[in-house]
Amino acid sequence: MYQDFHAVDRWSKREAHCVYQALIVAIATRHADAIDVKFLVDGRPVWVALPHPAWEEYKKRTGNVITDPLAVEIAGHYLKTALESGEGADREMYSLTVNQTLSHLDAIVADLELAQLVEPE
């Protein structure tokens, strides 16, 4: 869903092409307790930092784990939302809170459940 997507910037009305490129444990690169997800937005690198404590909180709440592919989906969902709402279109890095991360995860799960309900047989 969010490994390769388009979003329309709220202010410029320009469509941006977003492509997932990498997932990096941020402690190794910038000494942060986060997972950095890199996208290319029209060829320009944009990072979405997901706080590592969100993994612990999600496990505690649900008993499930956030996998690498799910982390990419969370970051992509956030990035699309940020671009479409006009939230810092020219930023190079976005840092989410635990609550923001879990909120975007919940939105992805709801989208997947809805898609399964309307899937043609």
C-alpha positions as CSV (number, residue, x, y, z in Angstrom):
1,M,0.0,0.0,0.0
2,Y,2.6,2.6,1.0
3,Q,5.8,1.3,-0.5
4,D,5.1,3.1,-3.8
5,F,2.3,5.8,-3.7
6,H,1.3,9.2,-4.8
7,A,0.2,12.1,-2.7
8,V,-1.1,15.5,-3.7
9,D,0.5,18.4,-1.7
10,R,-2.2,20.5,0.0
11,W,-0.8,23.8,-0.9
12,S,0.9,23.4,-4.3
13,K,-1.6,20.9,-5.5
14,R,1.4,19.1,-7.0
15,E,1.4,15.3,-7.1
16,A,4.4,13.8,-5.4
17,H,5.6,10.2,-6.1
18,C,6.8,8.5,-2.9
19,V,8.9,5.3,-3.0
20,Y,10.2,3.4,0.0
21,Q,13.9,3.0,-0.1
22,A,15.4,1.8,3.2
23,L,14.7,1.0,6.9
24,I,17.5,1.7,9.3
25,V,17.9,1.2,13.1
26,A,18.7,4.8,14.0
27,I,20.9,4.0,17.0
28,A,23.6,2.9,14.5
29,T,23.5,6.1,12.5
30,R,22.4,9.0,14.7
31,H,22.3,7.5,18.3
32,A,18.5,7.7,18.5
33,D,16.1,5.2,19.9
34,A,14.1,5.0,16.6
35,I,13.7,3.2,13.4
36,D,14.3,5.5,10.4
37,V,12.3,4.7,7.2
38,K,13.6,6.4,4.1
39,F,11.4,7.4,1.1
40,L,12.3,9.1,-2.1
41,V,9.7,11.9,-2.7
42,D,10.1,12.8,-6.3
43,G,13.7,11.7,-6.0
44,R,14.4,13.7,-2.8
45,P,15.2,11.7,0.3
46,V,12.7,12.0,3.2
47,W,13.0,10.2,6.5
48,V,10.3,9.2,8.9
49,A,11.5,8.3,12.4
50,L,9.4,5.9,14.3
51,P,10.2,5.7,18.0
52,H,11.4,2.3,19.2
53,P,9.2,2.4,22.3
54,A,6.2,2.1,20.0
55,W,7.2,-1.5,19.4
56,E,7.1,-2.2,23.1
57,E,3.8,-0.4,23.6
58,Y,2.2,-2.2,20.7
59,K,3.4,-5.6,22.0
60,K,2.1,-4.8,25.4
61,R,-1.3,-3.7,24.1
62,T,-1.9,-6.4,21.5
63,G,0.6,-9.2,22.0
64,N,1.6,-8.6,18.3
65,V,4.8,-7.3,16.9
66,I,5.5,-4.5,14.5
67,T,7.3,-6.1,11.6
68,D,9.7,-4.3,9.2
69,P,7.0,-4.3,6.4
70,L,4.5,-2.9,8.9
71,A,6.9,-0.2,9.9
72,V,7.2,0.8,6.3
73,E,3.4,1.0,6.0
74,I,3.2,3.1,9.2
75,A,5.8,5.5,7.9
76,G,4.3,5.7,4.4
77,H,0.8,6.3,5.8
78,Y,2.2,9.1,7.9
79,L,4.1,10.6,5.0
80,K,1.1,10.6,2.7
81,T,-1.1,12.2,5.5
82,A,1.6,14.8,6.1
83,L,1.9,15.7,2.5
84,E,-1.8,15.9,1.9
85,S,-2.4,18.0,5.0
86,G,0.4,20.5,4.0
87,E,2.5,19.6,7.1
88,G,6.0,20.6,6.1
89,A,6.2,19.5,2.5
90,D,9.8,20.5,2.2
91,R,11.0,18.8,5.3
92,E,13.8,16.2,5.2
93,M,12.8,14.4,8.4
94,Y,9.7,13.7,10.3
95,S,9.8,12.3,13.9
96,L,6.7,10.6,15.2
97,T,5.7,10.1,18.8
98,V,4.6,6.7,20.2
99,N,1.0,7.8,20.0
100,Q,1.3,9.0,16.5
101,T,3.0,5.8,15.4
102,L,0.3,3.7,17.0
103,S,-2.5,5.9,15.5
104,H,-1.1,5.4,12.0
105,L,-0.8,1.7,12.7
106,D,-4.4,1.6,13.7
107,A,-5.4,3.4,10.5
108,I,-3.5,0.9,8.4
109,V,-5.2,-2.1,10.2
110,A,-8.6,-0.5,9.7
111,D,-7.9,0.0,6.0
112,L,-6.8,-3.6,5.6
113,E,-9.9,-4.9,7.4
114,L,-12.1,-2.7,5.3
115,A,-10.4,-4.0,2.1
116,Q,-11.0,-7.6,3.2
117,L,-14.7,-6.8,3.7
118,V,-15.2,-5.4,0.2
119,E,-12.9,-7.7,-1.7
120,P,-14.7,-9.3,-4.7
121,E,-15.2,-13.0,-4.6
